[in-house]
Amino acid sequence: MTFVPPKHIVSAATIVLNDHNELLLIKGARRGWEMPGGQVEEGESLTAAAIRETKEETGIDIEIISFCGIFQNVEHSICNTLFLAQLVGGILTTSPESLEVGFFPIEDALKMVTWNNFRERIERCLDKESQPFFVECQGKI
């Protein structure tokens, strides 16, 4: 019997706020402005992946405040977990995955995010009344 690797992808993203209630965004080459996050590695917890990805993409250290919810792309077998987090240290810096990074007033940040339903993800994470949420989509998420 041949081993077949799993076909599912699990990712973890963070909605990070600073002391001025500003939202952290990264600007990637493909999708424009978005929240930091990426694929969970084998043997890694969801929260550890969220913290690691945020550090790799932005240079900052965060503390997870709460689990917000999950967006599932059924067609592409992707589950994206989302966490609310706060800044605890580090210095903003770009990376190979982030052309620009910064904290922006929430209203401005929401206007900057244009890729698929990323804005909806952020809005749901900022709305405690909608949590935890689970959203299933057939197309891109």
The first five atom37 places (N, CA, C, CB, O) and aatype in JSON, in Angstrom:
{
  "aatype": [12, 16, 13, 19, 14, 14, 11, 8, 9, 19, 15, 0, 0, 16, 9, 19, 10, 2, 3, 8, 2, 6, 10, 10, 10, 9, 11, 7, 0, 1, 1, 7, 17, 6, 12, 14, 7, 7, 5, 19, 6, 6, 7, 6, 15, 10, 16, 0, 0, 0, 9, 1, 6, 16, 11, 6, 6, 16, 7, 9, 3, 9, 6, 9, 9, 15, 13, 4, 7, 9, 13, 5, 2, 19, 6, 8, 15, 9, 4, 2, 16, 10, 13, 10, 0, 5, 10, 19, 7, 7, 9, 10, 16, 16, 15, 14, 6, 15, 10, 6, 19, 7, 13, 13, 14, 9, 6, 3, 0, 10, 11, 12, 19, 16, 17, 2, 2, 13, 1, 6, 1, 9, 6, 1, 4, 10, 3, 11, 6, 15, 5, 14, 13, 13, 19, 6, 4, 5, 7, 11, 9],
  "atom_mask": [
    [1, 1, 1, 1, 1],
    [1, 1, 1, 1, 1],
    [1, 1, 1, 1, 1],
    [1, 1, 1, 1, 1],
    [1, 1, 1, 1, 1],
    [1, 1, 1, 1, 1],
    [1, 1, 1, 1, 1],
    [1, 1, 1, 1, 1],
    [1, 1, 1, 1, 1],
    [1, 1, 1, 1, 1],
    [1, 1, 1, 1, 1],
    [1, 1, 1, 1, 1],
    [1, 1, 1, 1, 1],
    [1, 1, 1, 1, 1],
    [1, 1, 1, 1, 1],
    [1, 1, 1, 1, 1],
    [1, 1, 1, 1, 1],
    [1, 1, 1, 1, 1],
    [1, 1, 1, 1, 1],
    [1, 1, 1, 1, 1],
    [1, 1, 1, 1, 1],
    [1, 1, 1, 1, 1],
    [1, 1, 1, 1, 1],
    [1, 1, 1, 1, 1],
    [1, 1, 1, 1, 1],
    [1, 1, 1, 1, 1],
    [1, 1, 1, 1, 1],
    [1, 1, 1, 0, 1],
    [1, 1, 1, 1, 1],
    [1, 1, 1, 1, 1],
    [1, 1, 1, 1, 1],
    [1, 1, 1, 0, 1],
    [1, 1, 1, 1, 1],
    [1, 1, 1, 1, 1],
    [1, 1, 1, 1, 1],
    [1, 1, 1, 1, 1],
    [1, 1, 1, 0, 1],
    [1, 1, 1, 0, 1],
    [1, 1, 1, 1, 1],
    [1, 1, 1, 1, 1],
    [1, 1, 1, 1, 1],
    [1, 1, 1, 1, 1],
    [1, 1, 1, 0, 1],
    [1, 1, 1, 1, 1],
    [1, 1, 1, 1, 1],
    [1, 1, 1, 1, 1],
    [1, 1, 1, 1, 1],
    [1, 1, 1, 1, 1],
    [1, 1, 1, 1, 1],
    [1, 1, 1, 1, 1],
    [1, 1, 1, 1, 1],
    [1, 1, 1, 1, 1],
    [1, 1, 1, 1, 1],
    [1, 1, 1, 1, 1],
    [1, 1, 1, 1, 1],
    [1, 1, 1, 1, 1],
    [1, 1, 1, 1, 1],
    [1, 1, 1, 1, 1],
    [1, 1, 1, 0, 1],
    [1, 1, 1, 1, 1],
    [1, 1, 1, 1, 1],
    [1, 1, 1, 1, 1],
    [1, 1, 1, 1, 1],
    [1, 1, 1, 1, 1],
    [1, 1, 1, 1, 1],
    [1, 1, 1, 1, 1],
    [1, 1, 1, 1, 1],
    [1, 1, 1, 1, 1],
    [1, 1, 1, 0, 1],
    [1, 1, 1, 1, 1],
    [1, 1, 1, 1, 1],
    [1, 1, 1, 1, 1],
    [1, 1, 1, 1, 1],
    [1, 1, 1, 1, 1],
    [1, 1, 1, 1, 1],
    [1, 1, 1, 1, 1],
    [1, 1, 1, 1, 1],
    [1, 1, 1, 1, 1],
    [1, 1, 1, 1, 1],
    [1, 1, 1, 1, 1],
    [1, 1, 1, 1, 1],
    [1, 1, 1, 1, 1],
    [1, 1, 1, 1, 1],
    [1, 1, 1, 1, 1],
    [1, 1, 1, 1, 1],
    [1, 1, 1, 1, 1],
    [1, 1, 1, 1, 1],
    [1, 1, 1, 1, 1],
    [1, 1, 1, 0, 1],
    [1, 1, 1, 0, 1],
    [1, 1, 1, 1, 1],
    [1, 1, 1, 1, 1],
    [1, 1, 1, 1, 1],
    [1, 1, 1, 1, 1],
    [1, 1, 1, 1, 1],
    [1, 1, 1, 1, 1],
    [1, 1, 1, 1, 1],
    [1, 1, 1, 1, 1],
    [1, 1, 1, 1, 1],
    [1, 1, 1, 1, 1],
    [1, 1, 1, 1, 1],
    [1, 1, 1, 0, 1],
    [1, 1, 1, 1, 1],
    [1, 1, 1, 1, 1],
    [1, 1, 1, 1, 1],
    [1, 1, 1, 1, 1],
    [1, 1, 1, 1, 1],
    [1, 1, 1, 1, 1],
    [1, 1, 1, 1, 1],
    [1, 1, 1, 1, 1],
    [1, 1, 1, 1, 1],
    [1, 1, 1, 1, 1],
    [1, 1, 1, 1, 1],
    [1, 1, 1, 1, 1],
    [1, 1, 1, 1, 1],
    [1, 1, 1, 1, 1],
    [1, 1, 1, 1, 1],
    [1, 1, 1, 1, 1],
    [1, 1, 1, 1, 1],
    [1, 1, 1, 1, 1],
    [1, 1, 1, 1, 1],
    [1, 1, 1, 1, 1],
    [1, 1, 1, 1, 1],
    [1, 1, 1, 1, 1],
    [1, 1, 1, 1, 1],
    [1, 1, 1, 1, 1],
    [1, 1, 1, 1, 1],
    [1, 1, 1, 1, 1],
    [1, 1, 1, 1, 1],
    [1, 1, 1, 1, 1],
    [1, 1, 1, 1, 1],
    [1, 1, 1, 1, 1],
    [1, 1, 1, 1, 1],
    [1, 1, 1, 1, 1],
    [1, 1, 1, 1, 1],
    [1, 1, 1, 1, 1],
    [1, 1, 1, 1, 1],
    [1, 1, 1, 1, 1],
    [1, 1, 1, 0, 1],
    [1, 1, 1, 1, 1],
    [1, 1, 1, 1, 1]
  ],
  "atom_positions": [
    [[0.85, -1.18, 0.0], [0.0, 0.0, 0.0], [0.89, 1.24, 0.0], [-0.96, 0.0, 1.23], [1.8, 1.35, 0.82]],
    [[0.63, 2.16, -0.89], [1.42, 3.37, -1.03], [0.86, 4.48, -0.14], [1.45, 3.83, -2.49], [-0.35, 4.68, -0.06]],
    [[1.77, 5.2, 0.53], [1.37, 6.33, 1.37], [0.97, 7.49, 0.47], [2.52, 6.76, 2.34], [1.71, 7.88, -0.43]],
    [[-0.22, 8.04, 0.72], [-0.69, 9.21, -0.01], [-0.74, 10.38, 0.97], [-2.1, 8.95, -0.66], [-1.43, 10.31, 1.99]],
    [[-0.02, 11.45, 0.67], [-0.03, 12.59, 1.6], [-1.42, 13.21, 1.7], [0.99, 13.65, 1.15], [-2.21, 13.11, 0.76]],
    [[-1.73, 13.83, 2.82], [-3.04, 14.46, 2.97], [-3.26, 15.52, 1.9], [-3.18, 15.09, 4.37], [-2.33, 16.18, 1.44]],
    [[-4.5, 15.67, 1.51], [-4.84, 16.63, 0.47], [-5.43, 17.91, 1.06], [-5.81, 16.02, -0.51], [-5.78, 18.83, 0.32]],
    [[-5.53, 17.97, 2.35], [-6.11, 19.14, 3.0], [-5.03, 20.12, 3.42], [-6.95, 18.72, 4.21], [-3.92, 19.73, 3.79]],
    [[-5.36, 21.4, 3.36], [-4.46, 22.45, 3.81], [-5.14, 23.17, 4.97], [-4.09, 23.45, 2.65], [-6.31, 23.54, 4.88]],
    [[-4.4, 23.35, 6.05], [-4.89, 24.11, 7.2], [-3.98, 25.33, 7.35], [-4.91, 23.24, 8.52], [-2.75, 25.21, 7.35]],
    [[-4.59, 26.49, 7.46], [-3.81, 27.7, 7.65], [-4.3, 28.45, 8.88], [-3.88, 28.61, 6.39], [-5.39, 28.19, 9.39]],
    [[-3.48, 29.36, 9.35], [-3.82, 30.17, 10.53], [-3.47, 31.62, 10.22], [-3.07, 29.66, 11.8], [-2.36, 31.92, 9.76]],
    [[-4.41, 32.51, 10.48], [-4.19, 33.94, 10.23], [-4.55, 34.72, 11.48], [-5.03, 34.42, 9.01], [-5.32, 34.26, 12.32]],
    [[-3.98, 35.92, 11.58], [-4.23, 36.75, 12.76], [-4.77, 38.12, 12.37], [-2.96, 36.9, 13.57], [-4.36, 38.72, 11.37]],
    [[-5.67, 38.58, 13.19], [-6.17, 39.95, 13.14], [-5.52, 40.6, 14.36], [-7.79, 40.03, 13.17], [-5.92, 40.37, 15.5]],
    [[-4.49, 41.43, 14.1], [-3.67, 41.98, 15.17], [-3.99, 43.46, 15.36], [-2.16, 41.8, 14.85], [-4.0, 44.25, 14.41]],
    [[-4.26, 43.83, 16.62], [-4.51, 45.22, 16.96], [-3.4, 45.73, 17.87], [-5.88, 45.38, 17.65], [-2.87, 44.99, 18.7]],
    [[-3.05, 47.0, 17.7], [-2.07, 47.62, 18.59], [-2.79, 48.45, 19.66], [-1.07, 48.51, 17.79], [-4.02, 48.43, 19.74]],
    [[-2.04, 49.18, 20.48], [-2.62, 49.97, 21.57], [-3.48, 51.12, 21.09], [-1.53, 50.5, 22.45], [-4.25, 51.68, 21.87]],
    [[-3.36, 51.48, 19.81], [-4.15, 52.57, 19.23], [-5.36, 52.03, 18.47], [-3.28, 53.42, 18.3], [-6.01, 52.77, 17.72]],
    [[-5.67, 50.75, 18.67], [-6.77, 50.06, 17.99], [-6.61, 50.11, 16.46], [-8.11, 50.69, 18.39], [-7.59, 50.23, 15.73]],
    [[-5.36, 50.02, 16.02], [-5.07, 49.97, 14.59], [-4.82, 48.52, 14.2], [-3.84, 50.86, 14.23], [-4.38, 47.71, 15.01]],
    [[-5.11, 48.2, 12.95], [-5.05, 46.84, 12.43], [-3.78, 46.61, 11.63], [-6.26, 46.55, 11.56], [-3.39, 47.44, 10.81]],
    [[-3.13, 45.48, 11.89], [-1.91, 45.11, 11.17], [-2.26, 44.49, 9.82], [-1.06, 44.12, 12.01], [-3.08, 43.57, 9.75]],
    [[-1.65, 45.0, 8.76], [-1.82, 44.43, 7.42], [-0.45, 44.23, 6.78], [-2.7, 45.33, 6.54], [0.5, 44.95, 7.08]],
    [[-0.39, 43.23, 5.9], [0.79, 43.04, 5.06], [0.36, 43.19, 3.61], [1.45, 41.65, 5.32], [-0.79, 42.9, 3.26]],
    [[1.28, 43.63, 2.78], [0.99, 43.72, 1.35], [1.81, 42.66, 0.64], [1.3, 45.15, 0.78], [3.04, 42.72, 0.6]],
    [[1.12, 41.67, 0.08], [1.77, 40.6, -0.66], [1.78, 40.89, -2.15], [0.0, 0.0, 0.0], [1.03, 41.74, -2.62]],
    [[2.63, 40.2, -2.87], [2.76, 40.42, -4.31], [1.53, 39.96, -5.09], [3.98, 39.7, -4.84], [1.19, 40.56, -6.11]],
    [[0.85, 38.92, -4.62], [-0.29, 38.36, -5.36], [-1.63, 38.93, -4.98], [-0.33, 36.89, -5.16], [-2.45, 39.24, -5.85]],
    [[-1.87, 39.09, -3.68], [-3.22, 39.42, -3.21], [-3.37, 40.82, -2.67], [-3.63, 38.45, -2.16], [-4.46, 41.2, -2.23]],
    [[-2.32, 41.6, -2.68], [-2.42, 42.95, -2.12], [-2.44, 42.92, -0.6], [0.0, 0.0, 0.0], [-1.82, 42.05, 0.02]],
    [[-3.16, 43.87, -0.01], [-3.21, 43.99, 1.45], [-4.06, 42.89, 2.06], [-3.74, 45.37, 1.85], [-5.16, 42.59, 1.58]],
    [[-3.55, 42.29, 3.13], [-4.25, 41.22, 3.84], [-3.7, 41.08, 5.24], [-4.13, 39.89, 3.08], [-2.73, 41.75, 5.61]],
    [[-4.33, 40.2, 6.02], [-3.84, 39.91, 7.37], [-2.7, 38.89, 7.28], [-4.99, 39.38, 8.29], [-2.67, 38.1, 6.35]],
    [[-1.77, 38.91, 8.24], [-0.7, 37.91, 8.21], [-1.24, 36.51, 8.5], [0.39, 38.27, 9.21], [-2.21, 36.34, 9.24]],
    [[-0.59, 35.52, 7.91], [-0.98, 34.14, 8.16], [-0.38, 33.21, 7.13], [0.0, 0.0, 0.0], [0.22, 33.66, 6.15]],
    [[-0.55, 31.92, 7.36], [-0.02, 30.95, 6.41], [-0.3, 29.53, 6.87], [0.0, 0.0, 0.0], [-1.05, 29.3, 7.82]],
    [[0.3, 28.6, 6.17], [0.03, 27.18, 6.37], [0.6, 26.66, 7.69], [0.6, 26.38, 5.22], [1.71, 27.01, 8.09]],
    [[-0.19, 25.84, 8.34], [0.22, 25.18, 9.58], [1.16, 24.03, 9.18], [-1.02, 24.66, 10.41], [0.82, 23.22, 8.32]],
    [[2.32, 23.97, 9.82], [3.28, 22.92, 9.51], [2.95, 21.64, 10.28], [4.71, 23.38, 9.84], [2.26, 21.69, 11.3]],
    [[3.42, 20.52, 9.78], [3.18, 19.23, 10.42], [3.69, 19.26, 11.86], [3.84, 18.09, 9.63], [4.83, 19.66, 12.1]],
    [[2.86, 18.84, 12.8], [3.24, 18.8, 14.2], [3.14, 20.13, 14.91], [0.0, 0.0, 0.0], [3.57, 20.25, 16.06]],
    [[2.58, 21.16, 14.26], [2.48, 22.5, 14.83], [1.03, 22.79, 15.22], [3.0, 23.58, 13.82], [0.11, 22.4, 14.52]],
    [[0.84, 23.47, 16.34], [-0.51, 23.85, 16.74], [-0.99, 25.03, 15.91], [-0.56, 24.19, 18.25], [-0.19, 25.75, 15.31]],
    [[-2.3, 25.24, 15.88], [-2.87, 26.37, 15.14], [-2.36, 27.7, 15.69], [-4.4, 26.33, 15.21], [-1.98, 28.58, 14.92]],
    [[-2.33, 27.84, 17.01], [-1.89, 29.11, 17.59], [-0.4, 29.33, 17.36], [-2.2, 29.14, 19.09], [0.03, 30.46, 17.1]],
    [[0.4, 28.28, 17.45], [1.84, 28.41, 17.19], [2.07, 28.84, 15.74], [2.58, 27.08, 17.48], [2.94, 29.66, 15.47]],
    [[1.29, 28.3, 14.82], [1.43, 28.68, 13.41], [1.04, 30.14, 13.2], [0.55, 27.77, 12.52], [1.72, 30.86, 12.47]],
    [[-0.03, 30.58, 13.85], [-0.46, 31.97, 13.73], [0.62, 32.93, 14.25], [-1.78, 32.2, 14.49], [0.91, 33.95, 13.62]],
    [[1.2, 32.59, 15.38], [2.26, 33.42, 15.98], [3.5, 33.41, 15.09], [2.62, 32.91, 17.4], [4.08, 34.47, 14.83]],
    [[3.9, 32.23, 14.6], [5.09, 32.11, 13.74], [4.91, 32.87, 12.43], [5.38, 30.63, 13.45], [5.78, 33.63, 12.03]],
    [[3.78, 32.66, 11.78], [3.55, 33.32, 10.49], [3.54, 34.84, 10.64], [2.23, 32.84, 9.89], [4.08, 35.56, 9.8]],
    [[2.93, 35.33, 11.71], [2.9, 36.77, 11.95], [4.32, 37.3, 12.14], [2.03, 37.11, 13.18], [4.67, 38.34, 11.59]],
    [[5.12, 36.59, 12.91], [6.52, 37.0, 13.14], [7.31, 36.98, 11.84], [7.19, 36.09, 14.2], [8.04, 37.92, 11.54]],
    [[7.17, 35.9, 11.05], [7.92, 35.77, 9.8], [7.55, 36.87, 8.8], [7.67, 34.41, 9.18], [8.42, 37.39, 8.1]],
    [[6.28, 37.21, 8.73], [5.82, 38.15, 7.72], [5.91, 39.61, 8.12], [4.43, 37.84, 7.36], [5.94, 40.49, 7.26]],
    [[5.96, 39.89, 9.45], [5.91, 41.28, 9.91], [7.03, 41.69, 10.86], [4.61, 41.53, 10.57], [7.26, 42.89, 11.05]],
    [[7.72, 40.72, 11.46], [8.76, 41.04, 12.43], [8.26, 41.29, 13.84], [0.0, 0.0, 0.0], [9.07, 41.51, 14.74]],
    [[6.95, 41.25, 14.06], [6.44, 41.54, 15.39], [6.03, 40.28, 16.14], [5.26, 42.47, 15.3], [5.75, 39.23, 15.56]],
    [[6.02, 40.42, 17.46], [5.59, 39.35, 18.36], [4.16, 39.65, 18.8], [6.55, 39.22, 19.59], [3.81, 40.79, 19.08]],
    [[3.36, 38.6, 18.85], [1.95, 38.77, 19.23], [1.57, 37.8, 20.33], [1.04, 38.57, 18.03], [2.27, 36.83, 20.62]],
    [[0.44, 38.11, 20.94], [-0.19, 37.22, 21.91], [-1.6, 36.96, 21.4], [-0.2, 37.84, 23.37], [-2.33, 37.9, 21.08]],
    [[-1.99, 35.7, 21.32], [-3.33, 35.35, 20.88], [-4.32, 35.7, 21.98], [-3.42, 33.84, 20.52], [-4.13, 35.33, 23.14]],
    [[-5.37, 36.43, 21.61], [-6.42, 36.81, 22.56], [-7.56, 35.8, 22.5], [-6.94, 38.23, 22.26], [-8.05, 35.34, 23.54]],
    [[-7.98, 35.45, 21.28], [-9.1, 34.53, 21.15], [-9.15, 33.89, 19.78], [-10.41, 35.26, 21.43], [-8.61, 34.42, 18.8]],
    [[-9.81, 32.74, 19.72], [-10.12, 32.08, 18.46], [-11.39, 32.74, 17.92], [-10.31, 30.52, 18.64], [-12.36, 32.92, 18.66]],
    [[-11.38, 33.1, 16.63], [-12.54, 33.78, 16.05], [-13.42, 32.85, 15.24], [-12.08, 34.92, 15.19], [-14.64, 32.88, 15.39]],
    [[-12.81, 32.03, 14.37], [-13.62, 31.16, 13.54], [-12.84, 30.52, 12.42], [0.0, 0.0, 0.0], [-11.61, 30.59, 12.36]],
    [[-13.59, 29.88, 11.51], [-12.99, 29.14, 10.4], [-13.71, 29.47, 9.1], [-13.04, 27.62, 10.67], [-14.94, 29.52, 9.05]],
    [[-12.94, 29.69, 8.05], [-13.45, 29.75, 6.69], [-12.96, 28.48, 6.0], [-12.98, 31.06, 5.92], [-11.76, 28.19, 6.02]],
    [[-13.88, 27.72, 5.39], [-13.5, 26.49, 4.7], [-13.79, 26.61, 3.22], [-14.23, 25.28, 5.3], [-14.91, 26.92, 2.82]],
    [[-12.77, 26.37, 2.41], [-12.92, 26.27, 0.96], [-13.1, 24.79, 0.67], [-11.68, 26.89, 0.18], [-12.13, 24.03, 0.63]],
    [[-14.33, 24.37, 0.47], [-14.65, 22.96, 0.28], [-14.01, 22.43, -1.01], [-16.18, 22.74, 0.25], [-13.43, 21.35, -1.01]],
    [[-14.13, 23.19, -2.09], [-13.62, 22.77, -3.39], [-12.11, 22.51, -3.38], [-13.94, 23.82, -4.43], [-11.64, 21.56, -4.01]],
    [[-11.36, 23.36, -2.66], [-9.9, 23.23, -2.65], [-9.36, 22.6, -1.36], [-9.27, 24.59, -2.84], [-8.15, 22.56, -1.16]],
    [[-10.25, 22.11, -0.49], [-9.86, 21.45, 0.76], [-8.93, 22.29, 1.63], [-9.2, 20.13, 0.46], [-7.89, 21.82, 2.1]],
    [[-9.31, 23.55, 1.83], [-8.53, 24.47, 2.66], [-9.38, 24.92, 3.84], [-8.03, 25.7, 1.82], [-10.52, 25.35, 3.66]],
    [[-8.83, 24.83, 5.04], [-9.46, 25.39, 6.23], [-8.56, 26.5, 6.75], [-9.7, 24.29, 7.32], [-7.41, 26.27, 7.1]],
    [[-9.11, 27.71, 6.8], [-8.37, 28.86, 7.3], [-8.92, 29.22, 8.68], [-8.46, 30.07, 6.31], [-10.07, 29.64, 8.8]],
    [[-8.08, 29.07, 9.7], [-8.48, 29.43, 11.06], [-8.04, 30.86, 11.32], [-7.85, 28.45, 12.11], [-7.0, 31.3, 10.84]],
    [[-8.84, 31.58, 12.1], [-8.58, 33.0, 12.35], [-8.56, 33.29, 13.83], [-9.62, 33.88, 11.66], [-9.39, 32.79, 14.59]],
    [[-7.58, 34.11, 14.24], [-7.39, 34.45, 15.64], [-7.28, 35.96, 15.81], [-6.15, 33.76, 16.21], [-6.7, 36.64, 14.96]],
    [[-7.82, 36.47, 16.91], [-7.62, 37.86, 17.29], [-6.38, 37.89, 18.17], [-8.88, 38.46, 18.04], [-6.21, 37.06, 19.06]],
    [[-5.5, 38.86, 17.92], [-4.23, 38.93, 18.66], [-3.88, 40.37, 18.96], [-3.09, 38.26, 17.86], [-4.44, 41.3, 18.39]],
    [[-2.93, 40.53, 19.89], [-2.43, 41.87, 20.21], [-0.92, 41.9, 20.1], [-2.88, 42.3, 21.62], [-0.24, 40.9, 20.3]],
    [[-0.43, 43.07, 19.77], [1.01, 43.32, 19.65], [1.64, 43.26, 21.04], [1.29, 44.7, 18.98], [1.13, 43.85, 21.99]],
    [[2.77, 42.53, 21.15], [3.5, 42.51, 22.43], [4.96, 42.9, 22.28], [3.41, 41.12, 23.05], [5.65, 43.1, 23.28]],
    [[5.46, 43.02, 21.05], [6.85, 43.41, 20.88], [7.32, 43.27, 19.44], [0.0, 0.0, 0.0], [6.54, 43.0, 18.54]],
    [[8.62, 43.47, 19.26], [9.22, 43.35, 17.94], [9.17, 44.66, 17.18], [0.0, 0.0, 0.0], [8.63, 45.66, 17.65]],
    [[9.75, 44.64, 16.0], [9.82, 45.82, 15.14], [9.28, 45.46, 13.77], [11.28, 46.37, 15.04], [9.69, 44.46, 13.18]],
    [[8.35, 46.27, 13.26], [7.78, 46.01, 11.94], [8.88, 45.95, 10.89], [6.75, 47.09, 11.57], [9.72, 46.85, 10.81]],
    [[8.86, 44.9, 10.11], [9.83, 44.72, 9.04], [9.2, 43.89, 7.92], [11.12, 44.05, 9.57], [8.35, 43.03, 8.17]],
    [[9.62, 44.13, 6.7], [9.11, 43.36, 5.57], [9.85, 42.02, 5.49], [9.27, 44.15, 4.24], [10.82, 41.79, 6.2]],
    [[9.35, 41.16, 4.61], [9.93, 39.83, 4.42], [9.74, 39.45, 2.95], [9.28, 38.76, 5.37], [9.13, 40.21, 2.2]],
    [[10.26, 38.29, 2.54], [9.99, 37.86, 1.16], [8.49, 37.71, 0.85], [10.7, 36.53, 0.89], [8.09, 37.76, -0.31]],
    [[7.67, 37.52, 1.89], [6.23, 37.36, 1.71], [5.46, 38.67, 1.86], [5.7, 36.36, 2.7], [4.27, 38.73, 1.52]],
    [[6.11, 39.72, 2.35], [5.41, 40.98, 2.59], [6.23, 42.15, 2.04], [5.15, 41.18, 4.11], [7.31, 42.46, 2.54]],
    [[5.7, 42.79, 1.0], [6.37, 43.92, 0.38], [6.29, 45.16, 1.28], [5.75, 44.22, -0.99], [7.2, 45.99, 1.3]],
    [[5.17, 45.27, 2.01], [4.95, 46.37, 2.96], [4.22, 45.81, 4.17], [4.15, 47.54, 2.31], [3.47, 44.84, 4.05]],
    [[4.43, 46.43, 5.33], [3.71, 46.06, 6.55], [3.39, 47.33, 7.31], [4.54, 45.08, 7.43], [4.12, 48.32, 7.23]],
    [[2.29, 47.31, 8.05], [1.96, 48.48, 8.84], [0.67, 48.31, 9.62], [0.0, 0.0, 0.0], [-0.13, 47.41, 9.36]],
    [[0.5, 49.21, 10.58], [-0.75, 49.3, 11.34], [-1.54, 50.47, 10.77], [-0.47, 49.49, 12.89], [-0.99, 51.54, 10.51]],
    [[-2.84, 50.25, 10.59], [-3.69, 51.25, 9.97], [-4.99, 51.36, 10.75], [-3.97, 50.91, 8.49], [-5.46, 50.37, 11.32]],
    [[-5.59, 52.58, 10.78], [-6.91, 52.69, 11.41], [-7.84, 51.66, 10.75], [-7.48, 54.15, 11.26], [-7.78, 51.45, 9.54]],
    [[-8.7, 51.04, 11.55], [-9.52, 49.93, 11.07], [-10.32, 50.3, 9.82], [-10.47, 49.48, 12.16], [-10.34, 49.53, 8.86]],
    [[-10.96, 51.45, 9.82], [-11.76, 51.85, 8.66], [-10.91, 51.94, 7.39], [-12.44, 53.2, 8.93], [-11.33, 51.49, 6.33]],
    [[-9.72, 52.52, 7.51], [-8.8, 52.62, 6.36], [-8.33, 51.23, 5.93], [-7.59, 53.51, 6.72], [-8.28, 50.93, 4.74]],
    [[-7.99, 50.41, 6.91], [-7.48, 49.07, 6.61], [-8.51, 48.25, 5.84], [-7.1, 48.34, 7.9], [-8.17, 47.55, 4.89]],
    [[-9.78, 48.34, 6.24], [-10.82, 47.58, 5.57], [-10.97, 48.0, 4.1], [-12.16, 47.75, 6.3], [-11.28, 47.17, 3.25]],
    [[-10.75, 49.27, 3.81], [-10.82, 49.75, 2.43], [-9.63, 49.25, 1.61], [-10.87, 51.28, 2.4], [-9.73, 49.09, 0.39]],
    [[-8.51, 49.01, 2.27], [-7.28, 48.57, 1.58], [-7.35, 47.1, 1.18], [-6.06, 48.8, 2.49], [-6.72, 46.7, 0.2]],
    [[-8.1, 46.29, 1.91], [-8.19, 44.85, 1.67], [-9.23, 44.59, 0.58], [-8.57, 44.08, 2.98], [-10.41, 44.85, 0.76]],
    [[-8.77, 44.07, -0.56], [-9.67, 43.88, -1.71], [-9.74, 42.43, -2.2], [-9.23, 44.77, -2.84], [-10.58, 42.13, -3.05]],
    [[-8.91, 41.54, -1.71], [-8.85, 40.16, -2.21], [-10.0, 39.32, -1.67], [-7.51, 39.51, -1.84], [-10.18, 39.21, -0.46]],
    [[-10.77, 38.72, -2.58], [-11.85, 37.78, -2.26], [-12.61, 38.2, -1.01], [-11.29, 36.39, -2.07], [-13.09, 39.33, -0.94]],
    [[-12.74, 37.32, -0.04], [-13.52, 37.65, 1.15], [-12.64, 37.94, 2.36], [-14.47, 36.51, 1.48], [-13.07, 37.74, 3.5]],
    [[-11.42, 38.41, 2.16], [-10.53, 38.72, 3.28], [-11.11, 39.83, 4.16], [-9.14, 39.12, 2.77], [-10.95, 39.8, 5.38]],
    [[-11.77, 40.81, 3.54], [-12.38, 41.89, 4.32], [-13.45, 41.31, 5.26], [-12.99, 42.97, 3.39], [-13.54, 41.69, 6.42]],
    [[-14.27, 40.39, 4.72], [-15.3, 39.74, 5.55], [-14.66, 39.01, 6.72], [-16.14, 38.77, 4.7], [-15.19, 39.04, 7.83]],
    [[-13.55, 38.35, 6.5], [-12.87, 37.63, 7.57], [-12.47, 38.59, 8.69], [-11.63, 36.9, 7.04], [-12.69, 38.31, 9.87]],
    [[-11.89, 39.71, 8.3], [-11.46, 40.71, 9.3], [-12.66, 41.25, 10.05], [-10.69, 41.86, 8.62], [-12.64, 41.34, 11.28]],
    [[-13.71, 41.62, 9.32], [-14.91, 42.17, 9.96], [-15.51, 41.18, 10.96], [-15.96, 42.54, 8.91], [-15.92, 41.58, 12.05]],
    [[-15.57, 39.91, 10.6], [-16.11, 38.9, 11.52], [-15.23, 38.76, 12.76], [-16.24, 37.54, 10.81], [-15.74, 38.56, 13.87]],
    [[-13.92, 38.85, 12.59], [-13.01, 38.73, 13.74], [-13.13, 39.93, 14.68], [-11.57, 38.58, 13.26], [-12.9, 39.8, 15.88]],
    [[-13.48, 41.07, 14.13], [-13.63, 42.27, 14.96], [-15.01, 42.36, 15.61], [-13.38, 43.5, 14.12], [-15.22, 43.19, 16.5]],
    [[-15.95, 41.51, 15.19], [-17.32, 41.51, 15.72], [-17.5, 40.32, 16.66], [-18.35, 41.46, 14.57], [-17.78, 39.21, 16.21]],
    [[-17.34, 40.55, 17.94], [-17.42, 39.47, 18.93], [-18.78, 38.76, 18.9], [-17.17, 40.03, 20.33], [-18.87, 37.58, 19.26]],
    [[-19.84, 39.46, 18.47], [-21.18, 38.87, 18.42], [-21.28, 37.76, 17.39], [-22.21, 39.95, 18.12], [-22.15, 36.89, 17.51]],
    [[-20.41, 37.77, 16.37], [-20.49, 36.76, 15.3], [-19.59, 35.55, 15.55], [-20.13, 37.38, 13.97], [-19.49, 34.67, 14.69]],
    [[-18.94, 35.51, 16.7], [-17.96, 34.45, 16.97], [-18.49, 33.41, 17.95], [-16.68, 35.06, 17.52], [-19.31, 33.74, 18.81]],
    [[-18.04, 32.19, 17.84], [-17.18, 31.7, 16.75], [-18.02, 31.51, 15.49], [-16.49, 30.37, 17.15], [-19.22, 31.25, 15.56]],
    [[-17.39, 31.66, 14.33], [-18.09, 31.49, 13.07], [-17.47, 30.35, 12.28], [-18.06, 32.78, 12.26], [-16.31, 29.99, 12.45]],
    [[-18.29, 29.8, 11.4], [-17.85, 28.77, 10.47], [-18.5, 29.07, 9.14], [-18.22, 27.32, 10.98], [-19.72, 29.04, 9.02]],
    [[-17.69, 29.35, 8.13], [-18.18, 29.73, 6.81], [-17.66, 28.72, 5.79], [-17.74, 31.18, 6.44], [-16.46, 28.51, 5.67]],
    [[-18.59, 28.11, 5.06], [-18.22, 27.18, 3.98], [-18.39, 27.88, 2.65], [-19.08, 25.87, 4.04], [-19.41, 28.52, 2.4]],
    [[-17.39, 27.76, 1.78], [-17.44, 28.33, 0.45], [-17.05, 27.25, -0.55], [-16.51, 29.58, 0.32], [-16.3, 26.34, -0.21]],
    [[-17.55, 27.34, -1.76], [-17.18, 26.39, -2.81], [-16.01, 26.9, -3.64], [-18.37, 26.09, -3.71], [-15.22, 26.1, -4.14]],
    [[-15.89, 28.2, -3.8], [-14.83, 28.78, -4.62], [-13.65, 29.2, -3.78], [0.0, 0.0, 0.0], [-13.36, 28.59, -2.75]],
    [[-12.97, 30.25, -4.22], [-11.8, 30.74, -3.51], [-12.2, 31.37, -2.19], [-11.03, 31.75, -4.37], [-13.21, 32.05, -2.09]],
    [[-11.36, 31.12, -1.17], [-11.56, 31.84, 0.09], [-10.27, 32.49, 0.43], [-12.04, 30.92, 1.23], [-10.18, 33.16, 1.45]]
  ]
}
